[in-house]
């Protein structure tokens, strides 16, 4: 089970400019090359590969897993992301595969406690798509078949890096397949998009600064349950409660028994305990009974996974010819769906920068601009916004309670100038607006 935990000791005693891989020097059985190497075949890495592939750039993607991760992860794609999907050619497939949320989002009390506030649903041209992160990855994989300049290799684990700045290249040392074949792959640039426990980041000795929430962990479960029949709940719901706080939203999958729903619920973090799925399912069942309306014993749990919540950011997104994107560069709690959104927008800025460098002769200092811009977006928007989103659901602190009440009052009024400013601020997550 993927715990999505972070090794806080992410610095390295190795030089960040050249990480000697002498252990691999005499073992390499395979050699390959590409203009760009991408470590990580999650949505962020694959989206970067797609954007580069559309430009005809030679790309090699490696991932340590044997297939796209199926763990319950992000499910919401907002207008700013959907606009980018139109440019990249995957918009129609994403909309067709997902649930089109034209209703908006509600804040409510658990079970039948009632709605506290509702935002959205007034403009049918503005909507979000609910779709599992793995489904998005599979859509991108299908589109990548159109671009022969992009190659993918699963079951290939990064073990070492030579970040040869003076030679303007990067050498990745990987171990592939059950036979443990050693691969030496040379490229001009390497993108580390290999998640929160990024090997690329650790090999570069880049610290992941910030903190891990110690009060709660998240239990993320996909359940099949006919919630529409048993309640007036909309497709996206924030549950406000100091203990039962949760996010409950349709994933986009519809079955004969009803829609599949993502329940991401905060559970008091008992440090040091090993993950026991059987015990977790028992706890989840009890929690669903307190959380959702209707006969929750009928809910079918399809997937369940725990993970820690972090507010962390790499000290830099660039080291020589290696750049970081997505969770390898930054981590945030899931309330509000800003983690993957920020990661996809990383790729949206990074791929054009690499295109200008590789095809148009622009200087590699464009990568410094990428690194500074996207780090600034995380620190100035994503991180504080996601933190406020989380605390708004669970905190009993007087100041937070007042902020929550004031926000709900402005939403319910509605305070149009305030809401306009709020939506405009959300657009700052994108660095490629026309």
C-alpha positions, 0 to 999 in steps of 0.5 A: 500500500502506497503510504505517500510518506516523506523521508524528511532526511532528504539531503545528501552528502553527495555533491549536488553538481556531480553525483558520482556513480562509480558503482555503475561504471562497470555494470552498464549493460544497456545504454540509451539517450534522449533529449529529455529524460522524465523520471516518473509516469504519473500525470505530471510526468506524462503531461510534460512528456505529452507537451514535449512530444507534441513539439517533436522532442525526443523524450524517454520516460522511466517509472519505477512501478510496473504500471500506473498507480491505482491508489486513490489520489486527486480527482478534480480538474478545475477550469484553469487546468481544463483550459490547458487540456484544450491546448494539449488535445486531451480536453474532449477525452477528459470531459467524456471520461469524467463527471461534469460538475456544473453544480459547484461545491458545498460545505456542510455538517456530517450526515444530515446536519445541513448545508453551511454554504454553497459555491458555484453552479451559476454559470454552466460554462464554468465547471470542474471535471471529476476523474481519477488521477489514474484515469487521467494518466491512462488518457495521456498514455493513449495520446502519447501513442500518437507521438513516436518521439516519446518512449516509456519504460516501466519497472525502471528504478532510478539509482544514480545521477551524474549531473554534468553541468560543464558538459551540458548533460545528465546521465541517469543510472537505472535498474530495469526489470526483474533481471535487474538490468543496469541502464545508463541513459544520457540526456541533455535535461532531466525532469524529476516528477517522481513524487513526494519521495522523489529519488531525483530530488534526494540524489541532488541533495535538495531539501524538502522544506516545511512540515508534516501535519502530526494531528491527522492523517488522511484515509482515502477510500473509493466507495460505491454508494447511492448517495444521490438517493439518500441525500440532497448532497451535491457532487463535491462536499467539504465536511466541517467537523473537528473530528469527522472533517472530510472531503466527499466527491464523485470520482466520475465512475458510474456503476449499476449500484450508483456512483463511485465516491471519494471519501478522504477523511481525517483520522487522528494520526497514531504515530508508529502503528503499521498500516493494517487494512482490515482494521482500517476498513472497520474504522472506515465503516464506523466513520461512514455511519457517522459521516454520510446519510442513508444505509452506509452498510450498503457502501462497497469499499473499492479502494482504501489507502492512508497517507500523511499530509504535508506542507513542503517545498523543495528549496530549489526546483532546478539544479544544473540540468535537472528540474523538479515538477509536481510532488517531487517539488512540492507537497500539500494537503488535498483539501481543495484539490490544489496539489495535482493542479499545481503539478500539471501547471508546472508541466504547462510552463516547463515543457514550453521552456524546454522547447525554446531551449532545445528547438529555438536556441534560447538559453537554459536560464529559462529553467531558472525562470521556471523554477522561481516562478513555480516555486513562488506559485506554491509558496504564495498561493497553493500552500497558504490556500490549501492550509486555510482550506484544511483548517477551515474544516476542522479548527475550533480556534476562535480566529479560524471560526470567525474567518469561516463564518465570514467566508460562508456569509460572503458566499451565501450573500453572495458578495460578488466583488469578493467572489470575483477577487477569490476566483481571480486569485485562483488563476494565479496557479497558472503561469501560462495564461494568454 
